[in-house]
Amino acid sequence: MQVKLSVFFTLAMSAAQFVLAQDSTCSGLYAQCGGIVYTGPTCCYDATRELYCDYIDHNYSVCVPTGP
Ligand SMILES: *[C@@H]1O[C@H](CO)[C@@H](O)[C@H](O)[C@H]1NC(C)=O
């Protein structure tokens, strides 16, 4: 019982760390995700909706929601 519990917590913690890492290393809704002088994250992440990186021009790309 004790062993199973610690395995569960180890898995739960690594899953939580993965979600947090994804959250903090990607741009959020309407945040910049690309550009000629931009050095930040080029991926997009939002907890509530799916985002993609929309190319505006070679200086600027922005994270926008997919779909309508
Ligand atoms: C991109 O930025 C450069 C330097 O600021 C500027 O000269 C150029 O007009 C910009 N290009 C576009 C497509 O906005």
PDB file of the backbone (N, CA, C, O) and the ligand in Angstrom, with CONECT records:
HET    LIG  A 101      14
ATOM      1  N   MET A   1       0.836  -1.210   0.000  1.00  0.00           N
ATOM      2  CA  MET A   1       0.000   0.000   0.000  1.00  0.00           C
ATOM      3  C   MET A   1       0.868   1.255   0.000  1.00  0.00           C
ATOM      4  O   MET A   1       0.661   2.185  -0.780  1.00  0.00           O
ATOM      5  N   GLN A   2       1.838   1.246   0.898  1.00  0.00           N
ATOM      6  CA  GLN A   2       2.740   2.399   0.989  1.00  0.00           C
ATOM      7  C   GLN A   2       3.493   2.617  -0.328  1.00  0.00           C
ATOM      8  O   GLN A   2       3.667   3.750  -0.775  1.00  0.00           O
ATOM      9  N   VAL A   3       3.928   1.533  -0.929  1.00  0.00           N
ATOM     10  CA  VAL A   3       4.687   1.624  -2.175  1.00  0.00           C
ATOM     11  C   VAL A   3       3.802   2.157  -3.306  1.00  0.00           C
ATOM     12  O   VAL A   3       4.209   3.046  -4.054  1.00  0.00           O
ATOM     13  N   LYS A   4       2.593   1.610  -3.424  1.00  0.00           N
ATOM     14  CA  LYS A   4       1.678   2.058  -4.484  1.00  0.00           C
ATOM     15  C   LYS A   4       1.382   3.546  -4.365  1.00  0.00           C
ATOM     16  O   LYS A   4       1.315   4.259  -5.366  1.00  0.00           O
ATOM     17  N   LEU A   5       1.205   4.006  -3.131  1.00  0.00           N
ATOM     18  CA  LEU A   5       0.897   5.408  -2.898  1.00  0.00           C
ATOM     19  C   LEU A   5       2.035   6.301  -3.373  1.00  0.00           C
ATOM     20  O   LEU A   5       1.790   7.328  -4.006  1.00  0.00           O
ATOM     21  N   SER A   6       3.267   5.927  -3.078  1.00  0.00           N
ATOM     22  CA  SER A   6       4.399   6.776  -3.474  1.00  0.00           C
ATOM     23  C   SER A   6       4.592   6.763  -4.988  1.00  0.00           C
ATOM     24  O   SER A   6       5.008   7.764  -5.571  1.00  0.00           O
ATOM     25  N   VAL A   7       4.291   5.626  -5.626  1.00  0.00           N
ATOM     26  CA  VAL A   7       4.367   5.571  -7.095  1.00  0.00           C
ATOM     27  C   VAL A   7       3.330   6.518  -7.686  1.00  0.00           C
ATOM     28  O   VAL A   7       3.616   7.254  -8.630  1.00  0.00           O
ATOM     29  N   PHE A   8       2.128   6.494  -7.127  1.00  0.00           N
ATOM     30  CA  PHE A   8       1.065   7.393  -7.594  1.00  0.00           C
ATOM     31  C   PHE A   8       1.504   8.853  -7.490  1.00  0.00           C
ATOM     32  O   PHE A   8       1.330   9.626  -8.432  1.00  0.00           O
ATOM     33  N   PHE A   9       2.068   9.225  -6.352  1.00  0.00           N
ATOM     34  CA  PHE A   9       2.477  10.623  -6.162  1.00  0.00           C
ATOM     35  C   PHE A   9       3.608  11.014  -7.106  1.00  0.00           C
ATOM     36  O   PHE A   9       3.643  12.139  -7.605  1.00  0.00           O
ATOM     37  N   THR A  10       4.525  10.093  -7.348  1.00  0.00           N
ATOM     38  CA  THR A  10       5.623  10.379  -8.277  1.00  0.00           C
ATOM     39  C   THR A  10       5.072  10.669  -9.673  1.00  0.00           C
ATOM     40  O   THR A  10       5.502  11.619 -10.328  1.00  0.00           O
ATOM     41  N   LEU A  11       4.122   9.851 -10.125  1.00  0.00           N
ATOM     42  CA  LEU A  11       3.513  10.052 -11.437  1.00  0.00           C
ATOM     43  C   LEU A  11       2.722  11.359 -11.476  1.00  0.00           C
ATOM     44  O   LEU A  11       2.802  12.110 -12.448  1.00  0.00           O
ATOM     45  N   ALA A  12       1.960  11.627 -10.418  1.00  0.00           N
ATOM     46  CA  ALA A  12       1.148  12.839 -10.366  1.00  0.00           C
ATOM     47  C   ALA A  12       2.036  14.082 -10.393  1.00  0.00           C
ATOM     48  O   ALA A  12       1.710  15.064 -11.060  1.00  0.00           O
ATOM     49  N   MET A  13       3.143  14.044  -9.679  1.00  0.00           N
ATOM     50  CA  MET A  13       4.036  15.200  -9.630  1.00  0.00           C
ATOM     51  C   MET A  13       4.717  15.446 -10.979  1.00  0.00           C
ATOM     52  O   MET A  13       4.860  16.596 -11.395  1.00  0.00           O
ATOM     53  N   SER A  14       5.131  14.392 -11.658  1.00  0.00           N
ATOM     54  CA  SER A  14       5.780  14.601 -12.953  1.00  0.00           C
ATOM     55  C   SER A  14       4.777  15.079 -13.993  1.00  0.00           C
ATOM     56  O   SER A  14       5.133  15.853 -14.881  1.00  0.00           O
ATOM     57  N   ALA A  15       3.530  14.632 -13.897  1.00  0.00           N
ATOM     58  CA  ALA A  15       2.491  15.128 -14.796  1.00  0.00           C
ATOM     59  C   ALA A  15       2.240  16.610 -14.542  1.00  0.00           C
ATOM     60  O   ALA A  15       2.098  17.382 -15.490  1.00  0.00           O
ATOM     61  N   ALA A  16       2.185  17.014 -13.286  1.00  0.00           N
ATOM     62  CA  ALA A  16       1.972  18.417 -12.932  1.00  0.00           C
ATOM     63  C   ALA A  16       3.131  19.278 -13.420  1.00  0.00           C
ATOM     64  O   ALA A  16       2.918  20.381 -13.923  1.00  0.00           O
ATOM     65  N   GLN A  17       4.340  18.783 -13.274  1.00  0.00           N
ATOM     66  CA  GLN A  17       5.514  19.538 -13.719  1.00  0.00           C
ATOM     67  C   GLN A  17       5.502  19.716 -15.232  1.00  0.00           C
ATOM     68  O   GLN A  17       5.902  20.765 -15.736  1.00  0.00           O
ATOM     69  N   PHE A  18       5.050  18.704 -15.956  1.00  0.00           N
ATOM     70  CA  PHE A  18       4.980  18.790 -17.404  1.00  0.00           C
ATOM     71  C   PHE A  18       4.001  19.887 -17.817  1.00  0.00           C
ATOM     72  O   PHE A  18       4.308  20.696 -18.692  1.00  0.00           O
ATOM     73  N   VAL A  19       2.825  19.915 -17.191  1.00  0.00           N
ATOM     74  CA  VAL A  19       1.810  20.928 -17.512  1.00  0.00           C
ATOM     75  C   VAL A  19       2.328  22.319 -17.182  1.00  0.00           C
ATOM     76  O   VAL A  19       2.161  23.246 -17.975  1.00  0.00           O
ATOM     77  N   LEU A  20       2.957  22.476 -16.015  1.00  0.00           N
ATOM     78  CA  LEU A  20       3.486  23.775 -15.613  1.00  0.00           C
ATOM     79  C   LEU A  20       4.595  24.226 -16.552  1.00  0.00           C
ATOM     80  O   LEU A  20       4.660  25.400 -16.918  1.00  0.00           O
ATOM     81  N   ALA A  21       5.465  23.305 -16.945  1.00  0.00           N
ATOM     82  CA  ALA A  21       6.568  23.645 -17.838  1.00  0.00           C
ATOM     83  C   ALA A  21       6.022  24.114 -19.183  1.00  0.00           C
ATOM     84  O   ALA A  21       6.503  25.095 -19.751  1.00  0.00           O
ATOM     85  N   GLN A  22       5.011  23.402 -19.686  1.00  0.00           N
ATOM     86  CA  GLN A  22       4.408  23.769 -20.956  1.00  0.00           C
ATOM     87  C   GLN A  22       3.780  25.160 -20.855  1.00  0.00           C
ATOM     88  O   GLN A  22       3.902  25.983 -21.762  1.00  0.00           O
ATOM     89  N   ASP A  23       3.107  25.400 -19.730  1.00  0.00           N
ATOM     90  CA  ASP A  23       2.445  26.669 -19.499  1.00  0.00           C
ATOM     91  C   ASP A  23       3.439  27.829 -19.483  1.00  0.00           C
ATOM     92  O   ASP A  23       3.162  28.894 -20.036  1.00  0.00           O
ATOM     93  N   SER A  24       4.598  27.624 -18.848  1.00  0.00           N
ATOM     94  CA  SER A  24       5.526  28.734 -18.651  1.00  0.00           C
ATOM     95  C   SER A  24       6.504  28.901 -19.815  1.00  0.00           C
ATOM     96  O   SER A  24       7.164  29.936 -19.908  1.00  0.00           O
ATOM     97  N   THR A  25       6.613  27.917 -20.700  1.00  0.00           N
ATOM     98  CA  THR A  25       7.571  28.039 -21.800  1.00  0.00           C
ATOM     99  C   THR A  25       6.905  28.389 -23.126  1.00  0.00           C
ATOM    100  O   THR A  25       7.589  28.592 -24.129  1.00  0.00           O
ATOM    101  N   CYS A  26       5.569  28.461 -23.138  1.00  0.00           N
ATOM    102  CA  CYS A  26       4.861  28.851 -24.346  1.00  0.00           C
ATOM    103  C   CYS A  26       4.172  30.198 -24.141  1.00  0.00           C
ATOM    104  O   CYS A  26       3.910  30.609 -23.010  1.00  0.00           O
ATOM    105  N   SER A  27       3.885  30.873 -25.245  1.00  0.00           N
ATOM    106  CA  SER A  27       3.187  32.155 -25.165  1.00  0.00           C
ATOM    107  C   SER A  27       1.700  31.930 -24.924  1.00  0.00           C
ATOM    108  O   SER A  27       1.143  30.911 -25.334  1.00  0.00           O
ATOM    109  N   GLY A  28       1.076  32.865 -24.273  1.00  0.00           N
ATOM    110  CA  GLY A  28      -0.349  32.782 -23.975  1.00  0.00           C
ATOM    111  C   GLY A  28      -1.197  33.451 -25.043  1.00  0.00           C
ATOM    112  O   GLY A  28      -0.686  33.872 -26.081  1.00  0.00           O
ATOM    113  N   LEU A  29      -2.479  33.546 -24.787  1.00  0.00           N
ATOM    114  CA  LEU A  29      -3.440  34.127 -25.719  1.00  0.00           C
ATOM    115  C   LEU A  29      -3.038  35.562 -26.087  1.00  0.00           C
ATOM    116  O   LEU A  29      -2.814  36.401 -25.215  1.00  0.00           O
ATOM    117  N   TYR A  30      -2.952  35.821 -27.397  1.00  0.00           N
ATOM    118  CA  TYR A  30      -2.591  37.121 -27.975  1.00  0.00           C
ATOM    119  C   TYR A  30      -1.177  37.602 -27.599  1.00  0.00           C
ATOM    120  O   TYR A  30      -0.852  38.781 -27.742  1.00  0.00           O
ATOM    121  N   ALA A  31      -0.347  36.661 -27.116  1.00  0.00           N
ATOM    122  CA  ALA A  31       1.052  36.996 -26.843  1.00  0.00           C
ATOM    123  C   ALA A  31       1.875  36.769 -28.112  1.00  0.00           C
ATOM    124  O   ALA A  31       1.475  36.005 -28.991  1.00  0.00           O
ATOM    125  N   GLN A  32       3.017  37.430 -28.199  1.00  0.00           N
ATOM    126  CA  GLN A  32       3.883  37.276 -29.367  1.00  0.00           C
ATOM    127  C   GLN A  32       4.515  35.890 -29.368  1.00  0.00           C
ATOM    128  O   GLN A  32       4.901  35.383 -28.315  1.00  0.00           O
ATOM    129  N   CYS A  33       4.622  35.283 -30.526  1.00  0.00           N
ATOM    130  CA  CYS A  33       5.229  33.949 -30.631  1.00  0.00           C
ATOM    131  C   CYS A  33       6.218  33.865 -31.785  1.00  0.00           C
ATOM    132  O   CYS A  33       6.722  32.784 -32.092  1.00  0.00           O
ATOM    133  N   GLY A  34       6.502  34.996 -32.429  1.00  0.00           N
ATOM    134  CA  GLY A  34       7.487  34.972 -33.489  1.00  0.00           C
ATOM    135  C   GLY A  34       7.809  36.365 -34.000  1.00  0.00           C
ATOM    136  O   GLY A  34       7.060  37.312 -33.758  1.00  0.00           O
ATOM    137  N   GLY A  35       8.926  36.487 -34.706  1.00  0.00           N
ATOM    138  CA  GLY A  35       9.356  37.766 -35.247  1.00  0.00           C
ATOM    139  C   GLY A  35      10.855  37.751 -35.486  1.00  0.00           C
ATOM    140  O   GLY A  35      11.582  36.945 -34.906  1.00  0.00           O
ATOM    141  N   ILE A  36      11.310  38.654 -36.351  1.00  0.00           N
ATOM    142  CA  ILE A  36      12.712  38.654 -36.779  1.00  0.00           C
ATOM    143  C   ILE A  36      13.666  38.887 -35.612  1.00  0.00           C
ATOM    144  O   ILE A  36      14.736  38.279 -35.572  1.00  0.00           O
ATOM    145  N   VAL A  37      13.310  39.751 -34.660  1.00  0.00           N
ATOM    146  CA  VAL A  37      14.186  40.017 -33.515  1.00  0.00           C
ATOM    147  C   VAL A  37      13.655  39.388 -32.225  1.00  0.00           C
ATOM    148  O   VAL A  37      14.214  39.592 -31.148  1.00  0.00           O
ATOM    149  N   TYR A  38      12.566  38.621 -32.349  1.00  0.00           N
ATOM    150  CA  TYR A  38      11.937  38.018 -31.170  1.00  0.00           C
ATOM    151  C   TYR A  38      12.714  36.787 -30.715  1.00  0.00           C
ATOM    152  O   TYR A  38      13.077  35.941 -31.532  1.00  0.00           O
ATOM    153  N   THR A  39      12.971  36.688 -29.404  1.00  0.00           N
ATOM    154  CA  THR A  39      13.758  35.570 -28.879  1.00  0.00           C
ATOM    155  C   THR A  39      12.969  34.720 -27.876  1.00  0.00           C
ATOM    156  O   THR A  39      13.523  33.787 -27.296  1.00  0.00           O
ATOM    157  N   GLY A  40      11.687  35.031 -27.664  1.00  0.00           N
ATOM    158  CA  GLY A  40      10.869  34.299 -26.693  1.00  0.00           C
ATOM    159  C   GLY A  40      10.330  32.999 -27.257  1.00  0.00           C
ATOM    160  O   GLY A  40      10.784  32.550 -28.310  1.00  0.00           O
ATOM    161  N   PRO A  41       9.375  32.389 -26.583  1.00  0.00           N
ATOM    162  CA  PRO A  41       8.806  31.109 -27.025  1.00  0.00           C
ATOM    163  C   PRO A  41       8.059  31.233 -28.352  1.00  0.00           C
ATOM    164  O   PRO A  41       7.414  32.246 -28.624  1.00  0.00           O
ATOM    165  N   THR A  42       8.156  30.192 -29.164  1.00  0.00           N
ATOM    166  CA  THR A  42       7.464  30.188 -30.453  1.00  0.00           C
ATOM    167  C   THR A  42       6.260  29.253 -30.449  1.00  0.00           C
ATOM    168  O   THR A  42       5.596  29.075 -31.471  1.00  0.00           O
ATOM    169  N   CYS A  43       5.983  28.653 -29.281  1.00  0.00           N
ATOM    170  CA  CYS A  43       4.793  27.819 -29.160  1.00  0.00           C
ATOM    171  C   CYS A  43       3.723  28.601 -28.408  1.00  0.00           C
ATOM    172  O   CYS A  43       4.015  29.590 -27.735  1.00  0.00           O
ATOM    173  N   CYS A  44       2.489  28.147 -28.533  1.00  0.00           N
ATOM    174  CA  CYS A  44       1.366  28.818 -27.892  1.00  0.00           C
ATOM    175  C   CYS A  44       0.658  27.846 -26.961  1.00  0.00           C
ATOM    176  O   CYS A  44       0.472  26.677 -27.299  1.00  0.00           O
ATOM    177  N   TYR A  45       0.267  28.327 -25.796  1.00  0.00           N
ATOM    178  CA  TYR A  45      -0.471  27.478 -24.882  1.00  0.00           C
ATOM    179  C   TYR A  45      -1.467  28.293 -24.068  1.00  0.00           C
ATOM    180  O   TYR A  45      -1.138  29.352 -23.533  1.00  0.00           O
ATOM    181  N   ASP A  46      -2.693  27.778 -23.984  1.00  0.00           N
ATOM    182  CA  ASP A  46      -3.693  28.348 -23.092  1.00  0.00           C
ATOM    183  C   ASP A  46      -4.453  27.204 -22.448  1.00  0.00           C
ATOM    184  O   ASP A  46      -4.752  26.205 -23.102  1.00  0.00           O
ATOM    185  N   ALA A  47      -4.765  27.347 -21.167  1.00  0.00           N
ATOM    186  CA  ALA A  47      -5.393  26.253 -20.413  1.00  0.00           C
ATOM    187  C   ALA A  47      -6.809  25.961 -20.894  1.00  0.00           C
ATOM    188  O   ALA A  47      -7.278  24.831 -20.763  1.00  0.00           O
ATOM    189  N   THR A  48      -7.496  26.952 -21.447  1.00  0.00           N
ATOM    190  CA  THR A  48      -8.924  26.781 -21.745  1.00  0.00           C
ATOM    191  C   THR A  48      -9.240  26.601 -23.225  1.00  0.00           C
ATOM    192  O   THR A  48     -10.317  26.113 -23.567  1.00  0.00           O
ATOM    193  N   ARG A  49      -8.308  26.993 -24.118  1.00  0.00           N
ATOM    194  CA  ARG A  49      -8.618  26.842 -25.545  1.00  0.00           C
ATOM    195  C   ARG A  49      -7.346  26.551 -26.331  1.00  0.00           C
ATOM    196  O   ARG A  49      -6.233  26.811 -25.873  1.00  0.00           O
ATOM    197  N   GLU A  50      -7.540  26.010 -27.517  1.00  0.00           N
ATOM    198  CA  GLU A  50      -6.404  25.663 -28.368  1.00  0.00           C
ATOM    199  C   GLU A  50      -5.951  26.899 -29.144  1.00  0.00           C
ATOM    200  O   GLU A  50      -6.760  27.631 -29.713  1.00  0.00           O
ATOM    201  N   LEU A  51      -4.635  27.108 -29.150  1.00  0.00           N
ATOM    202  CA  LEU A  51      -4.080  28.292 -29.817  1.00  0.00           C
ATOM    203  C   LEU A  51      -3.158  27.869 -30.951  1.00  0.00           C
ATOM    204  O   LEU A  51      -2.617  26.763 -30.950  1.00  0.00           O
ATOM    205  N   TYR A  52      -2.988  28.759 -31.912  1.00  0.00           N
ATOM    206  CA  TYR A  52      -1.920  28.564 -32.886  1.00  0.00           C
ATOM    207  C   TYR A  52      -1.200  29.884 -33.104  1.00  0.00           C
ATOM    208  O   TYR A  52      -1.729  30.957 -32.814  1.00  0.00           O
ATOM    209  N   CYS A  53       0.020  29.782 -33.624  1.00  0.00           N
ATOM    210  CA  CYS A  53       0.855  30.961 -33.820  1.00  0.00           C
ATOM    211  C   CYS A  53       0.566  31.535 -35.204  1.00  0.00           C
ATOM    212  O   CYS A  53       0.945  30.948 -36.217  1.00  0.00           O
ATOM    213  N   ASP A  54      -0.106  32.684 -35.244  1.00  0.00           N
ATOM    214  CA  ASP A  54      -0.528  33.288 -36.500  1.00  0.00           C
ATOM    215  C   ASP A  54       0.536  34.274 -36.998  1.00  0.00           C
ATOM    216  O   ASP A  54       0.937  35.185 -36.274  1.00  0.00           O
ATOM    217  N   TYR A  55       0.982  34.081 -38.229  1.00  0.00           N
ATOM    218  CA  TYR A  55       2.022  34.931 -38.818  1.00  0.00           C
ATOM    219  C   TYR A  55       1.403  36.251 -39.280  1.00  0.00           C
ATOM    220  O   TYR A  55       0.531  36.259 -40.149  1.00  0.00           O
ATOM    221  N   ILE A  56       1.848  37.353 -38.707  1.00  0.00           N
ATOM    222  CA  ILE A  56       1.346  38.669 -39.105  1.00  0.00           C
ATOM    223  C   ILE A  56       2.266  39.250 -40.171  1.00  0.00           C
ATOM    224  O   ILE A  56       1.823  39.552 -41.279  1.00  0.00           O
ATOM    225  N   ASP A  57       3.536  39.408 -39.843  1.00  0.00           N
ATOM    226  CA  ASP A  57       4.571  39.759 -40.809  1.00  0.00           C
ATOM    227  C   ASP A  57       5.894  39.232 -40.278  1.00  0.00           C
ATOM    228  O   ASP A  57       5.921  38.593 -39.226  1.00  0.00           O
ATOM    229  N   HIS A  58       7.000  39.486 -40.989  1.00  0.00           N
ATOM    230  CA  HIS A  58       8.255  38.869 -40.559  1.00  0.00           C
ATOM    231  C   HIS A  58       8.744  39.428 -39.224  1.00  0.00           C
ATOM    232  O   HIS A  58       9.669  38.870 -38.635  1.00  0.00           O
ATOM    233  N   ASN A  59       8.151  40.507 -38.735  1.00  0.00           N
ATOM    234  CA  ASN A  59       8.518  41.051 -37.431  1.00  0.00           C
ATOM    235  C   ASN A  59       7.633  40.534 -36.299  1.00  0.00           C
ATOM    236  O   ASN A  59       7.981  40.672 -35.126  1.00  0.00           O
ATOM    237  N   TYR A  60       6.519  39.954 -36.637  1.00  0.00           N
ATOM    238  CA  TYR A  60       5.540  39.689 -35.577  1.00  0.00           C
ATOM    239  C   TYR A  60       4.609  38.520 -35.912  1.00  0.00           C
ATOM    240  O   TYR A  60       3.973  38.484 -36.965  1.00  0.00           O
ATOM    241  N   SER A  61       4.553  37.554 -34.964  1.00  0.00           N
ATOM    242  CA  SER A  61       3.534  36.505 -34.990  1.00  0.00           C
ATOM    243  C   SER A  61       2.855  36.513 -33.629  1.00  0.00           C
ATOM    244  O   SER A  61       3.482  36.849 -32.624  1.00  0.00           O
ATOM    245  N   VAL A  62       1.581  36.148 -33.589  1.00  0.00           N
ATOM    246  CA  VAL A  62       0.815  36.243 -32.341  1.00  0.00           C
ATOM    247  C   VAL A  62      -0.025  34.975 -32.133  1.00  0.00           C
ATOM    248  O   VAL A  62      -0.495  34.366 -33.095  1.00  0.00           O
ATOM    249  N   CYS A  63      -0.205  34.593 -30.878  1.00  0.00           N
ATOM    250  CA  CYS A  63      -1.007  33.422 -30.523  1.00  0.00           C
ATOM    251  C   CYS A  63      -2.485  33.773 -30.549  1.00  0.00           C
ATOM    252  O   CYS A  63      -2.936  34.656 -29.818  1.00  0.00           O
ATOM    253  N   VAL A  64      -3.238  33.074 -31.398  1.00  0.00           N
ATOM    254  CA  VAL A  64      -4.681  33.315 -31.495  1.00  0.00           C
ATOM    255  C   VAL A  64      -5.424  31.988 -31.345  1.00  0.00           C
ATOM    256  O   VAL A  64      -4.851  30.928 -31.600  1.00  0.00           O
ATOM    257  N   PRO A  65      -6.701  32.034 -30.931  1.00  0.00           N
ATOM    258  CA  PRO A  65      -7.467  30.799 -30.785  1.00  0.00           C
ATOM    259  C   PRO A  65      -7.743  30.152 -32.134  1.00  0.00           C
ATOM    260  O   PRO A  65      -7.915  30.849 -33.134  1.00  0.00           O
ATOM    261  N   THR A  66      -7.785  28.826 -32.170  1.00  0.00           N
ATOM    262  CA  THR A  66      -8.177  28.118 -33.391  1.00  0.00           C
ATOM    263  C   THR A  66      -9.706  28.149 -33.506  1.00  0.00           C
ATOM    264  O   THR A  66     -10.415  28.357 -32.521  1.00  0.00           O
ATOM    265  N   GLY A  67     -10.182  27.943 -34.705  1.00  0.00           N
ATOM    266  CA  GLY A  67     -11.617  27.879 -34.923  1.00  0.00           C
ATOM    267  C   GLY A  67     -12.250  29.259 -34.966  1.00  0.00           C
ATOM    268  O   GLY A  67     -11.541  30.264 -35.020  1.00  0.00           O
ATOM    269  N   PRO A  68     -13.575  29.321 -34.944  1.00  0.00           N
ATOM    270  CA  PRO A  68     -14.294  30.595 -35.087  1.00  0.00           C
ATOM    271  C   PRO A  68     -14.193  31.497 -33.851  1.00  0.00           C
ATOM    272  O   PRO A  68     -14.751  32.594 -33.840  1.00  0.00           O
TER     273      PRO A  68
HETATM  274  C1  LIG A 101      10.058  45.124 -39.513  1.00  0.00           C
HETATM  275  O1  LIG A 101      10.891  45.897 -38.683  1.00  0.00           O
HETATM  276  C2  LIG A 101      11.836  46.670 -39.389  1.00  0.00           C
HETATM  277  C3  LIG A 101      12.758  47.307 -38.390  1.00  0.00           C
HETATM  278  O2  LIG A 101      12.028  47.978 -37.391  1.00  0.00           O
HETATM  279  C4  LIG A 101      11.104  47.675 -40.267  1.00  0.00           C
HETATM  280  O3  LIG A 101      12.019  48.470 -40.981  1.00  0.00           O
HETATM  281  C5  LIG A 101      10.202  46.934 -41.234  1.00  0.00           C
HETATM  282  O4  LIG A 101       9.424  47.855 -41.978  1.00  0.00           O
HETATM  283  C6  LIG A 101       9.282  45.983 -40.483  1.00  0.00           C
HETATM  284  N1  LIG A 101       8.571  45.148 -41.447  1.00  0.00           N
HETATM  285  C7  LIG A 101       7.269  44.985 -41.397  1.00  0.00           C
HETATM  286  C8  LIG A 101       6.696  44.064 -42.432  1.00  0.00           C
HETATM  287  O5  LIG A 101       6.558  45.507 -40.531  1.00  0.00           O
CONECT  274  275  283
CONECT  275  274  276
CONECT  276  275  277  279
CONECT  277  276  278
CONECT  278  277
CONECT  279  276  280  281
CONECT  280  279
CONECT  281  279  282  283
CONECT  282  281
CONECT  283  274  281  284
CONECT  284  283  285
CONECT  285  284  286  287
CONECT  286  285
CONECT  287  285
END
